[in-house]
Amino acid sequence: MRRIRQLLSIGCVVVALAAASRQACAQLPWWGWGQAGSPTNTWDPELVADYLLTGHTPHPAVVRIVAPERAGTSLGSGVLVDVSRSQGLVLTNWHVVRDSRSAVLVQFADGFQSAGTVIRWDEAWDLAAVVIWKPEATPVAIASAAPALGEQLTIAGYGRGSYREQTGACTDYLSPGTGYPKEFVELVAKARQGDSGGPIFNERRELAGVLFGQNDGRTIGSCSTRVRAFLAAAGSQGFTPTPIAEFSDARAIDRGLGEADATTRLASASTDASVQRVMHVPAPTGFVAQLAPPPMPQPQPPPPPLDPQAELVRLLNPLTNGPALLSAAGGLALVVLGLKTVFGGRRRE
């Protein structure tokens, strides 16, 4: 009877241990670590996609903005819009650099990076101008006109980690508030966190706007007209690219590269067979004349021989040579006085 009781007790213990073990296994894996995060949170693939490569080649003038703050770091994007001999000018959003506690860091796709100083901002249009050291990248030209409705526009930025572009149609123009013009351009494209301050390109890859934010799959940003006004207030007219020389079989006169009146004159002259073209080059004028060597000096005739008697009369004439005669007399008196002092006899005692 006692053995039966012992067996029943052992069985109860085994059943209890098995139940506890089953409950523990349902909560923790066998290696003892719990799940990373609450099981009620749903996984968002878009958050992970922000860190994955997109396959888009970064635009050389689109930059990453890193702004240190008191409690963390603000990440944004920007675009190079002007350069000087030693500095560059980058546009971004004011809210990206607003709470920065020091100089911001501006990073380019080619590895160049520079500390940046915010020189001007506009809170209403969320624009900020940052001066950096001059990079190798070529700035983006600013569109001369605002985008038209229906025009295809492209947003670009670095998000949380990777460069990405997305294209959509221009749909509307909005205003930042009462009393402001409608110069926020809207397009069908979904921006990411970290794209703020990035460019909005038109089909010619000109700067049509600066990205501000997005809502429900539509992105808005200050359009090119507002960007030009902001840059003018910062002392910049934007970047104007120099056209690259092209190879062509046609003559330059036929391609209309000069002024209209000069082209007309040259064209009429080229069709006249009686015009004689000479190789005479006129003498330089203006700035070129300043660089020409000075003319050789011309030889001067020898002076006439001097008349000793006339020269002596001229020297002794007190009307024409009075100061010189007085100076000579004073000098002679000093010489006589000095000689008398030196050679005068001593008084004998």
C-alpha positions in Angstrom: 0.0 0.0 0.0 2.9 2.3 0.9 4.5 1.6 -2.5 1.4 2.5 -4.3 1.2 5.8 -2.5 4.9 6.5 -3.4 4.2 5.7 -7.0 1.2 8.0 -7.1 3.2 10.9 -5.4 6.0 10.5 -8.0 3.4 10.5 -10.8 1.8 13.7 -9.5 5.2 15.3 -9.3 6.1 14.3 -12.9 2.7 15.6 -14.2 3.2 18.9 -12.4 6.7 19.3 -13.8 5.6 18.4 -17.3 2.8 21.1 -17.1 5.2 23.7 -15.8 7.8 22.8 -18.4 5.1 23.0 -21.2 4.1 26.5 -20.0 7.7 27.7 -19.8 8.5 26.4 -23.2 5.5 28.3 -24.6 6.9 31.5 -23.2 10.7 31.2 -23.8 12.8 29.4 -26.4 15.1 26.7 -25.2 18.2 28.9 -25.1 16.6 31.1 -22.5 16.3 34.5 -24.4 12.9 36.2 -24.9 11.5 37.8 -28.0 13.0 41.2 -29.0 10.0 43.5 -28.7 6.4 43.1 -27.8 4.6 40.4 -29.7 1.6 42.8 -30.2 3.7 45.1 -32.5 3.2 44.5 -36.2 6.3 44.3 -38.5 6.5 47.2 -41.0 8.5 46.4 -44.1 8.7 50.0 -45.1 10.9 50.8 -42.1 13.3 48.0 -43.0 13.3 49.1 -46.7 14.5 52.6 -45.7 17.9 51.0 -44.8 18.2 48.7 -47.9 19.9 49.6 -51.1 17.5 50.9 -53.8 19.7 50.5 -56.8 19.5 54.2 -57.6 22.8 56.0 -58.3 23.1 59.0 -56.0 23.0 62.4 -57.7 26.5 64.0 -57.1 24.9 67.3 -55.8 22.4 65.6 -53.4 23.8 65.5 -49.9 23.2 64.0 -46.5 22.7 66.5 -43.6 23.7 65.4 -40.1 22.7 67.9 -37.4 23.7 67.1 -33.8 21.0 68.0 -31.2 20.9 67.9 -27.5 19.0 64.6 -27.2 20.1 63.0 -30.5 20.8 63.7 -34.1 18.6 65.1 -36.9 19.1 63.4 -40.3 18.0 65.1 -43.5 19.0 65.7 -47.1 20.0 68.7 -49.1 21.2 69.9 -52.5 24.2 71.9 -53.7 23.0 75.1 -55.6 26.0 77.4 -55.9 29.8 77.5 -55.5 32.5 80.2 -55.3 36.3 79.9 -55.3 36.5 78.2 -51.9 32.9 77.6 -50.7 29.7 75.9 -51.6 26.1 76.7 -50.8 23.6 73.9 -49.8 19.9 74.2 -49.5 17.9 72.1 -47.0 14.9 72.4 -44.6 14.9 74.7 -41.7 13.4 72.1 -39.4 16.4 69.8 -40.2 19.0 72.2 -38.8 16.8 74.3 -36.4 17.8 72.5 -33.2 21.4 71.9 -34.1 23.8 72.5 -31.2 26.9 73.0 -33.4 28.0 73.1 -37.0 26.1 70.6 -39.2 27.9 67.9 -41.2 27.3 67.8 -45.0 28.2 64.5 -46.8 28.4 63.9 -50.5 28.1 60.7 -52.4 31.8 60.8 -53.5 33.0 60.7 -49.9 33.6 64.4 -49.5 32.3 65.9 -46.3 32.5 69.3 -44.7 31.2 71.2 -41.6 28.5 73.6 -42.5 27.3 76.9 -41.1 23.7 78.0 -41.4 23.8 81.6 -42.8 20.1 82.2 -43.5 16.7 80.5 -43.0 13.0 81.1 -43.7 10.7 79.5 -41.2 7.5 80.0 -43.2 8.8 78.2 -46.3 11.0 75.9 -44.2 14.2 76.7 -46.1 17.8 77.0 -44.8 21.1 77.9 -46.6 24.3 76.2 -45.4 27.8 77.3 -46.4 30.4 74.6 -46.7 33.9 74.2 -48.2 33.8 73.9 -51.9 33.2 70.3 -53.1 34.1 68.7 -56.4 30.4 68.2 -57.3 28.7 70.5 -59.8 25.7 72.5 -58.4 22.2 72.0 -59.7 20.8 74.7 -61.9 17.5 76.2 -60.6 14.5 76.0 -63.0 13.6 79.4 -64.4 9.8 78.7 -64.1 7.6 76.8 -61.7 6.5 73.3 -62.7 3.3 73.0 -64.7 0.4 70.9 -63.5 0.8 67.4 -64.9 4.6 67.7 -65.3 6.6 64.8 -64.1 8.8 65.6 -61.1 11.3 63.5 -59.1 12.1 63.7 -55.4 15.5 62.6 -54.1 17.0 62.0 -50.7 18.9 59.7 -48.4 16.0 58.7 -46.0 17.3 56.8 -43.0 20.2 55.4 -44.9 19.9 54.8 -48.6 19.6 57.2 -51.6 16.3 56.9 -53.5 14.4 58.7 -56.2 10.7 58.6 -56.9 8.8 60.2 -59.8 5.2 61.5 -59.9 3.0 64.1 -61.6 2.6 67.7 -60.3 -0.9 67.9 -59.0 -1.4 71.3 -57.2 0.0 74.4 -55.6 -0.5 75.2 -51.9 0.2 78.0 -49.4 2.0 77.7 -46.0 -0.7 80.0 -44.5 -3.0 82.9 -44.8 -1.4 85.8 -46.6 1.3 83.7 -48.3 1.3 82.9 -52.1 0.7 79.4 -53.3 4.3 78.4 -53.9 4.3 75.0 -52.3 4.4 72.5 -55.2 2.6 69.2 -54.7 3.3 65.9 -56.6 2.3 62.3 -56.4 5.3 60.7 -54.6 5.9 59.3 -51.1 8.8 60.8 -49.3 10.6 59.1 -46.3 11.8 60.4 -43.0 15.3 61.7 -43.8 14.3 63.0 -47.3 13.4 66.4 -45.9 15.4 69.1 -47.6 16.2 67.0 -50.6 15.6 68.3 -54.2 12.6 68.1 -56.4 13.9 67.7 -60.0 12.0 68.5 -63.2 12.4 66.5 -66.4 15.5 68.5 -67.3 17.1 67.6 -63.9 16.8 71.2 -62.8 15.8 72.2 -59.3 12.1 72.6 -59.4 11.7 72.7 -55.6 13.0 71.7 -52.1 11.1 68.8 -50.5 9.3 69.8 -47.3 7.1 66.8 -46.3 4.5 64.3 -47.4 1.0 63.2 -46.5 -1.0 60.3 -47.8 1.4 59.6 -50.7 1.7 63.3 -51.8 4.9 65.3 -51.3 5.1 69.1 -51.1 8.0 71.5 -51.2 8.9 75.1 -51.9 8.9 75.6 -55.7 11.7 77.1 -57.8 10.4 80.7 -57.8 10.4 80.7 -54.0 13.8 79.1 -53.9 15.2 81.9 -56.2 13.8 84.6 -53.9 15.3 82.9 -50.8 18.7 82.6 -52.5 18.7 86.2 -53.6 18.1 87.2 -49.9 21.2 85.1 -49.1 23.3 86.8 -51.7 23.3 84.1 -54.4 21.8 84.0 -57.8 22.1 80.3 -58.1 24.3 78.3 -60.4 24.4 78.8 -64.2 26.1 76.0 -66.1 28.5 76.9 -68.8 27.5 75.2 -72.1 30.0 72.6 -73.3 31.4 73.0 -76.8 29.8 70.7 -79.3 31.2 69.1 -82.4 29.3 69.9 -85.6 29.9 69.8 -89.3 27.9 73.0 -89.8 29.5 76.4 -89.6 29.1 78.5 -86.5 27.5 81.2 -88.6 24.8 78.8 -89.7 24.1 77.6 -86.2 23.2 81.2 -85.0 25.7 81.4 -82.1 26.2 85.1 -82.4 24.1 88.3 -82.4 21.5 88.7 -85.1 22.9 91.8 -86.8 26.5 90.5 -86.8 25.2 87.2 -88.3 23.3 89.0 -91.0 26.3 91.1 -92.0 28.7 88.1 -92.1 26.2 86.0 -94.0 25.7 88.7 -96.6 29.5 89.1 -96.9 30.1 85.3 -97.3 27.6 85.1 -100.2 29.3 88.0 -102.1 32.1 86.7 -104.3 33.6 90.1 -104.9 34.5 90.7 -101.3 38.2 90.6 -100.8 39.4 89.2 -97.4 42.8 90.6 -96.3 45.1 89.4 -93.6 45.9 92.9 -92.2 45.6 93.2 -88.5 45.0 96.7 -87.1 47.1 98.1 -84.3 45.9 97.0 -80.8 43.6 99.3 -78.9 42.1 99.5 -75.4 43.2 96.8 -72.9 45.4 95.0 -75.5 47.2 98.3 -76.3 48.3 98.5 -72.6 50.1 95.2 -73.0 52.0 96.3 -76.1 55.6 97.3 -75.6 56.3 101.1 -75.4 57.6 102.9 -78.5 61.4 103.3 -78.9 62.6 106.8 -77.9 63.7 109.1 -80.8 67.3 110.5 -80.9 67.6 114.1 -79.7 69.9 116.7 -81.4 73.1 117.6 -79.4 72.9 120.9 -77.3 74.7 124.0 -78.8 78.2 124.8 -77.4 78.4 127.1 -74.3 79.8 130.7 -74.5 82.1 131.2 -71.5 81.8 135.0 -71.4 78.0 134.8 -71.6 77.8 132.1 -69.0 80.0 134.2 -66.6 77.8 137.2 -67.1 74.7 135.1 -66.4 76.2 133.7 -63.1 77.2 137.2 -61.8 74.0 138.9 -62.7 72.2 139.6 -59.3 68.8 140.0 -61.0 68.7 136.5 -62.4 71.1 134.7 -60.0 70.7 136.7 -56.7 70.0 133.7 -54.3 73.0 131.8 -55.6 75.3 134.9 -55.2 74.1 135.5 -51.6 74.7 131.8 -50.8 78.2 132.0 -52.3 79.0 135.2 -50.4 77.8 133.7 -47.1 79.9 130.6 -47.7 83.0 132.7 -48.5 82.6 134.7 -45.3 82.4 131.5 -43.2 85.5 130.2 -44.8 87.5 133.4 -44.1 86.3 133.5 -40.5 87.3 129.9 -40.1 90.8 130.5 -41.5 91.3 133.5 -39.2 90.3 131.5 -36.2 92.7 128.7 -37.1 95.7 130.6 -38.2 95.3 133.8 -36.1 98.2 134.6 -33.8 98.2 133.8 -30.1 98.6 136.6 -27.7 101.8 136.4 -25.8 101.8 136.9 -22.1 
